[in-house]
């Protein structure tokens, strides 16, 4: 996985990033190790109207239909001075039980937009499976495109724009990915080899060979 501060590669067993000193252990010690329930739109700052929230839920529904393996979520809240957006995002992607329509969606394929309205800062946090698809340079470019609505306090517009921009990036990545042809099994068998049996009754063996005409 990538360090949330400097994007250097770190392993889950590595307590401290050797490049910038980020400590996953310290974050867990601060926020705890329990899982927390999260809506896809978590407005802890109470800056979104009910109308905007419902509209964004529809936008996220459409995104999940286009990318069934992934989900997007947004968190809006003022953080204490001792905590940064990347810190909280890292913790949420590891400890957040997001309320998506399909429970089978894993956080490995999650994308969370973190917004601190007081600091006027935002960042993206990715599940580990998407870090090679949406690289740091791409995310920085997307955040610059969100600065306009964020600076005006148009948080619903910023979140909807973020979904659209991520949508475009994922489609571009999917088109550029070379398709691999599936190879046919090298040996001939049937489903019974895997312990799977057909519902059709077995055919009875012929008692006598058919007579030649």
PyMOL commands that place a pseudoatom at each C-alpha (Angstrom):
pseudoatom trace, name=CA, resn=UNK, resi=1, chain=A, elem=C, hetatm=0, pos=[0.000, 0.000, 0.000]
pseudoatom trace, name=CA, resn=UNK, resi=2, chain=A, elem=C, hetatm=0, pos=[1.053, 3.633, -0.359]
pseudoatom trace, name=CA, resn=UNK, resi=3, chain=A, elem=C, hetatm=0, pos=[1.826, 5.930, 2.537]
pseudoatom trace, name=CA, resn=UNK, resi=4, chain=A, elem=C, hetatm=0, pos=[-1.020, 8.491, 2.848]
pseudoatom trace, name=CA, resn=UNK, resi=5, chain=A, elem=C, hetatm=0, pos=[1.493, 11.298, 3.410]
pseudoatom trace, name=CA, resn=UNK, resi=6, chain=A, elem=C, hetatm=0, pos=[4.278, 10.772, 0.872]
pseudoatom trace, name=CA, resn=UNK, resi=7, chain=A, elem=C, hetatm=0, pos=[2.869, 7.941, -1.329]
pseudoatom trace, name=CA, resn=UNK, resi=8, chain=A, elem=C, hetatm=0, pos=[5.929, 5.761, -0.701]
pseudoatom trace, name=CA, resn=UNK, resi=9, chain=A, elem=C, hetatm=0, pos=[5.325, 2.034, -0.731]
pseudoatom trace, name=CA, resn=UNK, resi=10, chain=A, elem=C, hetatm=0, pos=[4.820, 0.568, 2.749]
pseudoatom trace, name=CA, resn=UNK, resi=11, chain=A, elem=C, hetatm=0, pos=[3.680, -2.864, 3.920]
pseudoatom trace, name=CA, resn=UNK, resi=12, chain=A, elem=C, hetatm=0, pos=[0.852, -3.513, 6.417]
pseudoatom trace, name=CA, resn=UNK, resi=13, chain=A, elem=C, hetatm=0, pos=[3.430, -4.929, 8.834]
pseudoatom trace, name=CA, resn=UNK, resi=14, chain=A, elem=C, hetatm=0, pos=[5.609, -1.819, 8.579]
pseudoatom trace, name=CA, resn=UNK, resi=15, chain=A, elem=C, hetatm=0, pos=[4.786, 0.369, 11.632]
pseudoatom trace, name=CA, resn=UNK, resi=16, chain=A, elem=C, hetatm=0, pos=[6.463, 3.555, 10.360]
pseudoatom trace, name=CA, resn=UNK, resi=17, chain=A, elem=C, hetatm=0, pos=[7.050, 4.944, 6.846]
pseudoatom trace, name=CA, resn=UNK, resi=18, chain=A, elem=C, hetatm=0, pos=[10.817, 5.189, 6.366]
pseudoatom trace, name=CA, resn=UNK, resi=19, chain=A, elem=C, hetatm=0, pos=[10.418, 8.219, 4.063]
pseudoatom trace, name=CA, resn=UNK, resi=20, chain=A, elem=C, hetatm=0, pos=[8.218, 10.591, 6.080]
pseudoatom trace, name=CA, resn=UNK, resi=21, chain=A, elem=C, hetatm=0, pos=[7.696, 8.959, 9.477]
pseudoatom trace, name=CA, resn=UNK, resi=22, chain=A, elem=C, hetatm=0, pos=[3.938, 8.308, 9.106]
pseudoatom trace, name=CA, resn=UNK, resi=23, chain=A, elem=C, hetatm=0, pos=[2.828, 5.757, 11.702]
pseudoatom trace, name=CA, resn=UNK, resi=24, chain=A, elem=C, hetatm=0, pos=[-0.190, 3.525, 11.052]
pseudoatom trace, name=CA, resn=UNK, resi=25, chain=A, elem=C, hetatm=0, pos=[0.141, 2.232, 14.613]
pseudoatom trace, name=CA, resn=UNK, resi=26, chain=A, elem=C, hetatm=0, pos=[-0.137, 5.775, 16.005]
pseudoatom trace, name=CA, resn=UNK, resi=27, chain=A, elem=C, hetatm=0, pos=[-3.301, 6.451, 13.978]
pseudoatom trace, name=CA, resn=UNK, resi=28, chain=A, elem=C, hetatm=0, pos=[-4.918, 3.268, 15.262]
pseudoatom trace, name=CA, resn=UNK, resi=29, chain=A, elem=C, hetatm=0, pos=[-3.876, 4.206, 18.780]
pseudoatom trace, name=CA, resn=UNK, resi=30, chain=A, elem=C, hetatm=0, pos=[-5.546, 7.602, 18.348]
pseudoatom trace, name=CA, resn=UNK, resi=31, chain=A, elem=C, hetatm=0, pos=[-8.760, 6.519, 16.596]
pseudoatom trace, name=CA, resn=UNK, resi=32, chain=A, elem=C, hetatm=0, pos=[-9.000, 2.919, 17.797]
pseudoatom trace, name=CA, resn=UNK, resi=33, chain=A, elem=C, hetatm=0, pos=[-9.000, -0.420, 16.036]
pseudoatom trace, name=CA, resn=UNK, resi=34, chain=A, elem=C, hetatm=0, pos=[-12.772, -1.017, 15.882]
pseudoatom trace, name=CA, resn=UNK, resi=35, chain=A, elem=C, hetatm=0, pos=[-14.812, -0.873, 12.681]
pseudoatom trace, name=CA, resn=UNK, resi=36, chain=A, elem=C, hetatm=0, pos=[-17.204, 2.061, 12.346]
pseudoatom trace, name=CA, resn=UNK, resi=37, chain=A, elem=C, hetatm=0, pos=[-20.415, 2.393, 10.334]
pseudoatom trace, name=CA, resn=UNK, resi=38, chain=A, elem=C, hetatm=0, pos=[-20.414, 5.036, 7.625]
pseudoatom trace, name=CA, resn=UNK, resi=39, chain=A, elem=C, hetatm=0, pos=[-22.948, 6.308, 5.130]
pseudoatom trace, name=CA, resn=UNK, resi=40, chain=A, elem=C, hetatm=0, pos=[-21.614, 6.993, 1.654]
pseudoatom trace, name=CA, resn=UNK, resi=41, chain=A, elem=C, hetatm=0, pos=[-22.248, 10.671, 2.369]
pseudoatom trace, name=CA, resn=UNK, resi=42, chain=A, elem=C, hetatm=0, pos=[-21.032, 11.474, 5.887]
pseudoatom trace, name=CA, resn=UNK, resi=43, chain=A, elem=C, hetatm=0, pos=[-21.684, 15.162, 6.539]
pseudoatom trace, name=CA, resn=UNK, resi=44, chain=A, elem=C, hetatm=0, pos=[-20.278, 15.624, 10.039]
pseudoatom trace, name=CA, resn=UNK, resi=45, chain=A, elem=C, hetatm=0, pos=[-20.140, 19.394, 9.460]
pseudoatom trace, name=CA, resn=UNK, resi=46, chain=A, elem=C, hetatm=0, pos=[-23.862, 19.493, 8.499]
pseudoatom trace, name=CA, resn=UNK, resi=47, chain=A, elem=C, hetatm=0, pos=[-23.255, 21.567, 5.395]
pseudoatom trace, name=CA, resn=UNK, resi=48, chain=A, elem=C, hetatm=0, pos=[-25.395, 19.610, 2.927]
pseudoatom trace, name=CA, resn=UNK, resi=49, chain=A, elem=C, hetatm=0, pos=[-29.144, 19.976, 2.631]
pseudoatom trace, name=CA, resn=UNK, resi=50, chain=A, elem=C, hetatm=0, pos=[-31.347, 16.896, 2.562]
pseudoatom trace, name=CA, resn=UNK, resi=51, chain=A, elem=C, hetatm=0, pos=[-32.062, 17.602, -1.114]
pseudoatom trace, name=CA, resn=UNK, resi=52, chain=A, elem=C, hetatm=0, pos=[-28.354, 17.672, -1.946]
pseudoatom trace, name=CA, resn=UNK, resi=53, chain=A, elem=C, hetatm=0, pos=[-27.683, 14.503, 0.040]
pseudoatom trace, name=CA, resn=UNK, resi=54, chain=A, elem=C, hetatm=0, pos=[-30.432, 12.568, -1.741]
pseudoatom trace, name=CA, resn=UNK, resi=55, chain=A, elem=C, hetatm=0, pos=[-29.204, 13.793, -5.112]
pseudoatom trace, name=CA, resn=UNK, resi=56, chain=A, elem=C, hetatm=0, pos=[-25.653, 12.700, -4.319]
pseudoatom trace, name=CA, resn=UNK, resi=57, chain=A, elem=C, hetatm=0, pos=[-26.908, 9.271, -3.260]
pseudoatom trace, name=CA, resn=UNK, resi=58, chain=A, elem=C, hetatm=0, pos=[-28.445, 8.916, -6.732]
pseudoatom trace, name=CA, resn=UNK, resi=59, chain=A, elem=C, hetatm=0, pos=[-25.158, 10.004, -8.316]
pseudoatom trace, name=CA, resn=UNK, resi=60, chain=A, elem=C, hetatm=0, pos=[-23.292, 7.375, -6.291]
pseudoatom trace, name=CA, resn=UNK, resi=61, chain=A, elem=C, hetatm=0, pos=[-25.877, 4.725, -7.227]
pseudoatom trace, name=CA, resn=UNK, resi=62, chain=A, elem=C, hetatm=0, pos=[-25.234, 5.435, -10.903]
pseudoatom trace, name=CA, resn=UNK, resi=63, chain=A, elem=C, hetatm=0, pos=[-21.477, 5.217, -10.332]
pseudoatom trace, name=CA, resn=UNK, resi=64, chain=A, elem=C, hetatm=0, pos=[-21.779, 1.814, -8.641]
pseudoatom trace, name=CA, resn=UNK, resi=65, chain=A, elem=C, hetatm=0, pos=[-23.929, 0.503, -11.485]
pseudoatom trace, name=CA, resn=UNK, resi=66, chain=A, elem=C, hetatm=0, pos=[-21.215, 1.476, -13.990]
pseudoatom trace, name=CA, resn=UNK, resi=67, chain=A, elem=C, hetatm=0, pos=[-18.427, 0.058, -11.826]
pseudoatom trace, name=CA, resn=UNK, resi=68, chain=A, elem=C, hetatm=0, pos=[-19.962, -2.829, -9.848]
pseudoatom trace, name=CA, resn=UNK, resi=69, chain=A, elem=C, hetatm=0, pos=[-16.709, -3.692, -8.103]
pseudoatom trace, name=CA, resn=UNK, resi=70, chain=A, elem=C, hetatm=0, pos=[-16.085, -0.166, -6.781]
pseudoatom trace, name=CA, resn=UNK, resi=71, chain=A, elem=C, hetatm=0, pos=[-17.790, 2.363, -4.562]
pseudoatom trace, name=CA, resn=UNK, resi=72, chain=A, elem=C, hetatm=0, pos=[-17.293, 6.046, -3.793]
pseudoatom trace, name=CA, resn=UNK, resi=73, chain=A, elem=C, hetatm=0, pos=[-17.997, 7.886, -0.568]
pseudoatom trace, name=CA, resn=UNK, resi=74, chain=A, elem=C, hetatm=0, pos=[-17.485, 11.392, 0.830]
pseudoatom trace, name=CA, resn=UNK, resi=75, chain=A, elem=C, hetatm=0, pos=[-16.666, 12.654, 4.306]
pseudoatom trace, name=CA, resn=UNK, resi=76, chain=A, elem=C, hetatm=0, pos=[-17.121, 16.327, 5.308]
pseudoatom trace, name=CA, resn=UNK, resi=77, chain=A, elem=C, hetatm=0, pos=[-15.892, 17.377, 8.717]
pseudoatom trace, name=CA, resn=UNK, resi=78, chain=A, elem=C, hetatm=0, pos=[-13.595, 19.728, 10.616]
pseudoatom trace, name=CA, resn=UNK, resi=79, chain=A, elem=C, hetatm=0, pos=[-10.639, 17.795, 11.986]
pseudoatom trace, name=CA, resn=UNK, resi=80, chain=A, elem=C, hetatm=0, pos=[-8.639, 18.545, 15.143]
pseudoatom trace, name=CA, resn=UNK, resi=81, chain=A, elem=C, hetatm=0, pos=[-5.154, 19.981, 14.695]
pseudoatom trace, name=CA, resn=UNK, resi=82, chain=A, elem=C, hetatm=0, pos=[-3.567, 16.661, 15.618]
pseudoatom trace, name=CA, resn=UNK, resi=83, chain=A, elem=C, hetatm=0, pos=[-5.228, 14.855, 12.689]
pseudoatom trace, name=CA, resn=UNK, resi=84, chain=A, elem=C, hetatm=0, pos=[-4.844, 15.350, 8.939]
pseudoatom trace, name=CA, resn=UNK, resi=85, chain=A, elem=C, hetatm=0, pos=[-7.217, 14.387, 6.131]
pseudoatom trace, name=CA, resn=UNK, resi=86, chain=A, elem=C, hetatm=0, pos=[-4.836, 11.692, 4.792]
pseudoatom trace, name=CA, resn=UNK, resi=87, chain=A, elem=C, hetatm=0, pos=[-4.559, 10.260, 8.331]
pseudoatom trace, name=CA, resn=UNK, resi=88, chain=A, elem=C, hetatm=0, pos=[-8.321, 9.971, 8.732]
pseudoatom trace, name=CA, resn=UNK, resi=89, chain=A, elem=C, hetatm=0, pos=[-8.769, 8.718, 5.174]
pseudoatom trace, name=CA, resn=UNK, resi=90, chain=A, elem=C, hetatm=0, pos=[-6.208, 5.972, 5.747]
pseudoatom trace, name=CA, resn=UNK, resi=91, chain=A, elem=C, hetatm=0, pos=[-8.000, 4.916, 8.923]
pseudoatom trace, name=CA, resn=UNK, resi=92, chain=A, elem=C, hetatm=0, pos=[-11.449, 4.962, 7.303]
pseudoatom trace, name=CA, resn=UNK, resi=93, chain=A, elem=C, hetatm=0, pos=[-10.401, 2.839, 4.336]
pseudoatom trace, name=CA, resn=UNK, resi=94, chain=A, elem=C, hetatm=0, pos=[-9.117, 0.277, 6.845]
pseudoatom trace, name=CA, resn=UNK, resi=95, chain=A, elem=C, hetatm=0, pos=[-11.841, 0.537, 9.517]
pseudoatom trace, name=CA, resn=UNK, resi=96, chain=A, elem=C, hetatm=0, pos=[-14.925, 1.942, 7.764]
pseudoatom trace, name=CA, resn=UNK, resi=97, chain=A, elem=C, hetatm=0, pos=[-17.953, -0.275, 7.093]
pseudoatom trace, name=CA, resn=UNK, resi=98, chain=A, elem=C, hetatm=0, pos=[-19.492, 1.809, 4.297]
pseudoatom trace, name=CA, resn=UNK, resi=99, chain=A, elem=C, hetatm=0, pos=[-23.229, 1.459, 3.685]
pseudoatom trace, name=CA, resn=UNK, resi=100, chain=A, elem=C, hetatm=0, pos=[-23.251, 0.415, 0.039]
pseudoatom trace, name=CA, resn=UNK, resi=101, chain=A, elem=C, hetatm=0, pos=[-26.057, -1.465, -1.694]
pseudoatom trace, name=CA, resn=UNK, resi=102, chain=A, elem=C, hetatm=0, pos=[-23.902, -4.563, -2.053]
pseudoatom trace, name=CA, resn=UNK, resi=103, chain=A, elem=C, hetatm=0, pos=[-22.203, -5.724, 1.117]
pseudoatom trace, name=CA, resn=UNK, resi=104, chain=A, elem=C, hetatm=0, pos=[-19.776, -7.729, -1.025]
pseudoatom trace, name=CA, resn=UNK, resi=105, chain=A, elem=C, hetatm=0, pos=[-17.989, -4.548, -2.115]
pseudoatom trace, name=CA, resn=UNK, resi=106, chain=A, elem=C, hetatm=0, pos=[-14.654, -4.436, -0.380]
pseudoatom trace, name=CA, resn=UNK, resi=107, chain=A, elem=C, hetatm=0, pos=[-12.789, -1.367, 0.790]
pseudoatom trace, name=CA, resn=UNK, resi=108, chain=A, elem=C, hetatm=0, pos=[-9.905, -2.476, -1.438]
pseudoatom trace, name=CA, resn=UNK, resi=109, chain=A, elem=C, hetatm=0, pos=[-11.966, -0.975, -4.289]
pseudoatom trace, name=CA, resn=UNK, resi=110, chain=A, elem=C, hetatm=0, pos=[-13.210, 2.061, -2.350]
pseudoatom trace, name=CA, resn=UNK, resi=111, chain=A, elem=C, hetatm=0, pos=[-12.633, 5.746, -3.142]
pseudoatom trace, name=CA, resn=UNK, resi=112, chain=A, elem=C, hetatm=0, pos=[-13.274, 8.304, -0.401]
pseudoatom trace, name=CA, resn=UNK, resi=113, chain=A, elem=C, hetatm=0, pos=[-13.253, 12.070, -0.913]
pseudoatom trace, name=CA, resn=UNK, resi=114, chain=A, elem=C, hetatm=0, pos=[-12.222, 13.752, 2.340]
pseudoatom trace, name=CA, resn=UNK, resi=115, chain=A, elem=C, hetatm=0, pos=[-13.167, 17.439, 2.855]
pseudoatom trace, name=CA, resn=UNK, resi=116, chain=A, elem=C, hetatm=0, pos=[-12.247, 19.711, 5.757]
pseudoatom trace, name=CA, resn=UNK, resi=117, chain=A, elem=C, hetatm=0, pos=[-14.319, 22.923, 5.280]
pseudoatom trace, name=CA, resn=UNK, resi=118, chain=A, elem=C, hetatm=0, pos=[-12.437, 24.841, 7.974]
pseudoatom trace, name=CA, resn=UNK, resi=119, chain=A, elem=C, hetatm=0, pos=[-8.972, 24.203, 6.567]
pseudoatom trace, name=CA, resn=UNK, resi=120, chain=A, elem=C, hetatm=0, pos=[-10.449, 24.357, 3.042]
pseudoatom trace, name=CA, resn=UNK, resi=121, chain=A, elem=C, hetatm=0, pos=[-8.574, 21.175, 2.167]
pseudoatom trace, name=CA, resn=UNK, resi=122, chain=A, elem=C, hetatm=0, pos=[-9.558, 18.000, 0.355]
pseudoatom trace, name=CA, resn=UNK, resi=123, chain=A, elem=C, hetatm=0, pos=[-7.931, 14.706, -0.530]
pseudoatom trace, name=CA, resn=UNK, resi=124, chain=A, elem=C, hetatm=0, pos=[-8.763, 11.345, -2.058]
pseudoatom trace, name=CA, resn=UNK, resi=125, chain=A, elem=C, hetatm=0, pos=[-8.160, 8.098, -0.190]
pseudoatom trace, name=CA, resn=UNK, resi=126, chain=A, elem=C, hetatm=0, pos=[-8.062, 4.891, -2.232]
pseudoatom trace, name=CA, resn=UNK, resi=127, chain=A, elem=C, hetatm=0, pos=[-8.428, 1.228, -1.478]
pseudoatom trace, name=CA, resn=UNK, resi=128, chain=A, elem=C, hetatm=0, pos=[-5.239, -0.716, -2.131]
pseudoatom trace, name=CA, resn=UNK, resi=129, chain=A, elem=C, hetatm=0, pos=[-6.535, -2.321, -5.343]
pseudoatom trace, name=CA, resn=UNK, resi=130, chain=A, elem=C, hetatm=0, pos=[-6.984, 1.100, -6.992]
pseudoatom trace, name=CA, resn=UNK, resi=131, chain=A, elem=C, hetatm=0, pos=[-3.656, 2.687, -6.099]
pseudoatom trace, name=CA, resn=UNK, resi=132, chain=A, elem=C, hetatm=0, pos=[-2.046, 1.480, -9.327]
pseudoatom trace, name=CA, resn=UNK, resi=133, chain=A, elem=C, hetatm=0, pos=[-5.005, 2.715, -11.412]
pseudoatom trace, name=CA, resn=UNK, resi=134, chain=A, elem=C, hetatm=0, pos=[-5.485, 6.198, -9.920]
pseudoatom trace, name=CA, resn=UNK, resi=135, chain=A, elem=C, hetatm=0, pos=[-1.926, 7.347, -9.277]
pseudoatom trace, name=CA, resn=UNK, resi=136, chain=A, elem=C, hetatm=0, pos=[-0.950, 10.333, -7.127]
pseudoatom trace, name=CA, resn=UNK, resi=137, chain=A, elem=C, hetatm=0, pos=[-0.347, 12.644, -10.095]
pseudoatom trace, name=CA, resn=UNK, resi=138, chain=A, elem=C, hetatm=0, pos=[-3.848, 11.959, -11.415]
pseudoatom trace, name=CA, resn=UNK, resi=139, chain=A, elem=C, hetatm=0, pos=[-5.468, 12.574, -8.028]
pseudoatom trace, name=CA, resn=UNK, resi=140, chain=A, elem=C, hetatm=0, pos=[-3.592, 15.870, -7.634]
pseudoatom trace, name=CA, resn=UNK, resi=141, chain=A, elem=C, hetatm=0, pos=[-4.902, 17.015, -11.013]
pseudoatom trace, name=CA, resn=UNK, resi=142, chain=A, elem=C, hetatm=0, pos=[-8.463, 16.068, -10.064]
pseudoatom trace, name=CA, resn=UNK, resi=143, chain=A, elem=C, hetatm=0, pos=[-8.251, 17.948, -6.753]
pseudoatom trace, name=CA, resn=UNK, resi=144, chain=A, elem=C, hetatm=0, pos=[-7.161, 21.098, -8.565]
pseudoatom trace, name=CA, resn=UNK, resi=145, chain=A, elem=C, hetatm=0, pos=[-10.320, 20.875, -10.667]
pseudoatom trace, name=CA, resn=UNK, resi=146, chain=A, elem=C, hetatm=0, pos=[-12.388, 20.769, -7.461]
pseudoatom trace, name=CA, resn=UNK, resi=147, chain=A, elem=C, hetatm=0, pos=[-10.831, 23.893, -5.939]
pseudoatom trace, name=CA, resn=UNK, resi=148, chain=A, elem=C, hetatm=0, pos=[-13.391, 26.194, -7.576]
pseudoatom trace, name=CA, resn=UNK, resi=149, chain=A, elem=C, hetatm=0, pos=[-16.557, 24.774, -5.981]
pseudoatom trace, name=CA, resn=UNK, resi=150, chain=A, elem=C, hetatm=0, pos=[-14.744, 23.938, -2.722]
pseudoatom trace, name=CA, resn=UNK, resi=151, chain=A, elem=C, hetatm=0, pos=[-13.515, 27.519, -2.292]
pseudoatom trace, name=CA, resn=UNK, resi=152, chain=A, elem=C, hetatm=0, pos=[-17.093, 28.758, -2.779]
pseudoatom trace, name=CA, resn=UNK, resi=153, chain=A, elem=C, hetatm=0, pos=[-18.524, 26.303, -0.255]
pseudoatom trace, name=CA, resn=UNK, resi=154, chain=A, elem=C, hetatm=0, pos=[-20.384, 24.414, -2.996]
pseudoatom trace, name=CA, resn=UNK, resi=155, chain=A, elem=C, hetatm=0, pos=[-19.628, 21.032, -1.447]
pseudoatom trace, name=CA, resn=UNK, resi=156, chain=A, elem=C, hetatm=0, pos=[-22.422, 19.118, -3.186]
pseudoatom trace, name=CA, resn=UNK, resi=157, chain=A, elem=C, hetatm=0, pos=[-21.174, 20.367, -6.563]
pseudoatom trace, name=CA, resn=UNK, resi=158, chain=A, elem=C, hetatm=0, pos=[-17.611, 19.409, -5.627]
pseudoatom trace, name=CA, resn=UNK, resi=159, chain=A, elem=C, hetatm=0, pos=[-18.618, 15.861, -4.666]
pseudoatom trace, name=CA, resn=UNK, resi=160, chain=A, elem=C, hetatm=0, pos=[-20.677, 15.368, -7.825]
pseudoatom trace, name=CA, resn=UNK, resi=161, chain=A, elem=C, hetatm=0, pos=[-17.779, 16.684, -9.931]
pseudoatom trace, name=CA, resn=UNK, resi=162, chain=A, elem=C, hetatm=0, pos=[-15.399, 14.319, -8.143]
pseudoatom trace, name=CA, resn=UNK, resi=163, chain=A, elem=C, hetatm=0, pos=[-17.605, 11.338, -9.012]
pseudoatom trace, name=CA, resn=UNK, resi=164, chain=A, elem=C, hetatm=0, pos=[-17.718, 12.415, -12.659]
pseudoatom trace, name=CA, resn=UNK, resi=165, chain=A, elem=C, hetatm=0, pos=[-13.939, 12.919, -12.844]
pseudoatom trace, name=CA, resn=UNK, resi=166, chain=A, elem=C, hetatm=0, pos=[-13.182, 9.553, -11.210]
pseudoatom trace, name=CA, resn=UNK, resi=167, chain=A, elem=C, hetatm=0, pos=[-15.698, 7.947, -13.577]
pseudoatom trace, name=CA, resn=UNK, resi=168, chain=A, elem=C, hetatm=0, pos=[-13.794, 9.310, -16.586]
pseudoatom trace, name=CA, resn=UNK, resi=169, chain=A, elem=C, hetatm=0, pos=[-10.425, 8.187, -15.211]
pseudoatom trace, name=CA, resn=UNK, resi=170, chain=A, elem=C, hetatm=0, pos=[-11.648, 4.638, -14.575]
pseudoatom trace, name=CA, resn=UNK, resi=171, chain=A, elem=C, hetatm=0, pos=[-13.148, 4.400, -18.064]
pseudoatom trace, name=CA, resn=UNK, resi=172, chain=A, elem=C, hetatm=0, pos=[-9.880, 5.612, -19.586]
pseudoatom trace, name=CA, resn=UNK, resi=173, chain=A, elem=C, hetatm=0, pos=[-7.916, 3.072, -17.545]
pseudoatom trace, name=CA, resn=UNK, resi=174, chain=A, elem=C, hetatm=0, pos=[-10.295, 0.281, -18.594]
pseudoatom trace, name=CA, resn=UNK, resi=175, chain=A, elem=C, hetatm=0, pos=[-9.890, 1.123, -22.306]
pseudoatom trace, name=CA, resn=UNK, resi=176, chain=A, elem=C, hetatm=0, pos=[-6.093, 1.169, -22.057]
pseudoatom trace, name=CA, resn=UNK, resi=177, chain=A, elem=C, hetatm=0, pos=[-5.910, -2.173, -20.248]
pseudoatom trace, name=CA, resn=UNK, resi=178, chain=A, elem=C, hetatm=0, pos=[-4.978, -4.915, -22.758]
pseudoatom trace, name=CA, resn=UNK, resi=179, chain=A, elem=C, hetatm=0, pos=[-7.469, -7.721, -22.924]
pseudoatom trace, name=CA, resn=UNK, resi=180, chain=A, elem=C, hetatm=0, pos=[-6.119, -11.207, -22.383]
pseudoatom trace, name=CA, resn=UNK, resi=181, chain=A, elem=C, hetatm=0, pos=[-7.623, -14.060, -24.312]
pseudoatom trace, name=CA, resn=UNK, resi=182, chain=A, elem=C, hetatm=0, pos=[-8.827, -16.905, -22.163]
pseudoatom trace, name=CA, resn=UNK, resi=183, chain=A, elem=C, hetatm=0, pos=[-7.298, -20.262, -22.952]
pseudoatom trace, name=CA, resn=UNK, resi=184, chain=A, elem=C, hetatm=0, pos=[-9.396, -23.371, -23.253]
pseudoatom trace, name=CA, resn=UNK, resi=185, chain=A, elem=C, hetatm=0, pos=[-8.739, -26.155, -20.712]
pseudoatom trace, name=CA, resn=UNK, resi=186, chain=A, elem=C, hetatm=0, pos=[-5.807, -28.278, -21.772]
pseudoatom trace, name=CA, resn=UNK, resi=187, chain=A, elem=C, hetatm=0, pos=[-7.553, -31.531, -20.851]
pseudoatom trace, name=CA, resn=UNK, resi=188, chain=A, elem=C, hetatm=0, pos=[-11.078, -32.775, -21.421]
pseudoatom trace, name=CA, resn=UNK, resi=189, chain=A, elem=C, hetatm=0, pos=[-13.270, -33.453, -18.423]
pseudoatom trace, name=CA, resn=UNK, resi=190, chain=A, elem=C, hetatm=0, pos=[-16.671, -32.574, -17.047]
pseudoatom trace, name=CA, resn=UNK, resi=191, chain=A, elem=C, hetatm=0, pos=[-18.226, -30.843, -14.038]
pseudoatom trace, name=CA, resn=UNK, resi=192, chain=A, elem=C, hetatm=0, pos=[-18.220, -34.044, -11.996]
pseudoatom trace, name=CA, resn=UNK, resi=193, chain=A, elem=C, hetatm=0, pos=[-14.448, -33.695, -11.726]
pseudoatom trace, name=CA, resn=UNK, resi=194, chain=A, elem=C, hetatm=0, pos=[-15.139, -30.669, -9.495]
pseudoatom trace, name=CA, resn=UNK, resi=195, chain=A, elem=C, hetatm=0, pos=[-17.797, -32.375, -7.406]
pseudoatom trace, name=CA, resn=UNK, resi=196, chain=A, elem=C, hetatm=0, pos=[-20.616, -30.778, -9.463]
pseudoatom trace, name=CA, resn=UNK, resi=197, chain=A, elem=C, hetatm=0, pos=[-23.290, -33.017, -10.875]
pseudoatom trace, name=CA, resn=UNK, resi=198, chain=A, elem=C, hetatm=0, pos=[-25.895, -32.314, -13.522]
pseudoatom trace, name=CA, resn=UNK, resi=199, chain=A, elem=C, hetatm=0, pos=[-29.614, -32.285, -12.730]
pseudoatom trace, name=CA, resn=UNK, resi=200, chain=A, elem=C, hetatm=0, pos=[-30.249, -34.444, -15.793]
pseudoatom trace, name=CA, resn=UNK, resi=201, chain=A, elem=C, hetatm=0, pos=[-30.723, -38.172, -14.894]
pseudoatom trace, name=CA, resn=UNK, resi=202, chain=A, elem=C, hetatm=0, pos=[-27.788, -40.327, -15.981]
pseudoatom trace, name=CA, resn=UNK, resi=203, chain=A, elem=C, hetatm=0, pos=[-28.257, -42.110, -19.292]
pseudoatom trace, name=CA, resn=UNK, resi=204, chain=A, elem=C, hetatm=0, pos=[-28.649, -45.869, -19.040]
pseudoatom trace, name=CA, resn=UNK, resi=205, chain=A, elem=C, hetatm=0, pos=[-26.032, -48.008, -20.775]
pseudoatom trace, name=CA, resn=UNK, resi=206, chain=A, elem=C, hetatm=0, pos=[-27.182, -50.017, -23.779]
pseudoatom trace, name=CA, resn=UNK, resi=207, chain=A, elem=C, hetatm=0, pos=[-27.714, -53.688, -22.951]
pseudoatom trace, name=CA, resn=UNK, resi=208, chain=A, elem=C, hetatm=0, pos=[-27.200, -54.786, -26.510]
pseudoatom trace, name=CA, resn=UNK, resi=209, chain=A, elem=C, hetatm=0, pos=[-25.230, -53.300, -29.318]
pseudoatom trace, name=CA, resn=UNK, resi=210, chain=A, elem=C, hetatm=0, pos=[-27.496, -51.896, -32.001]
pseudoatom trace, name=CA, resn=UNK, resi=211, chain=A, elem=C, hetatm=0, pos=[-27.926, -54.181, -35.008]
pseudoatom trace, name=CA, resn=UNK, resi=212, chain=A, elem=C, hetatm=0, pos=[-26.411, -53.103, -38.238]
pseudoatom trace, name=CA, resn=UNK, resi=213, chain=A, elem=C, hetatm=0, pos=[-29.035, -52.149, -40.842]
for i in range(1, 213): cmd.bond("trace and resi %d" % i, "trace and resi %d" % (i + 1))
show_as sticks, trace
zoom trace
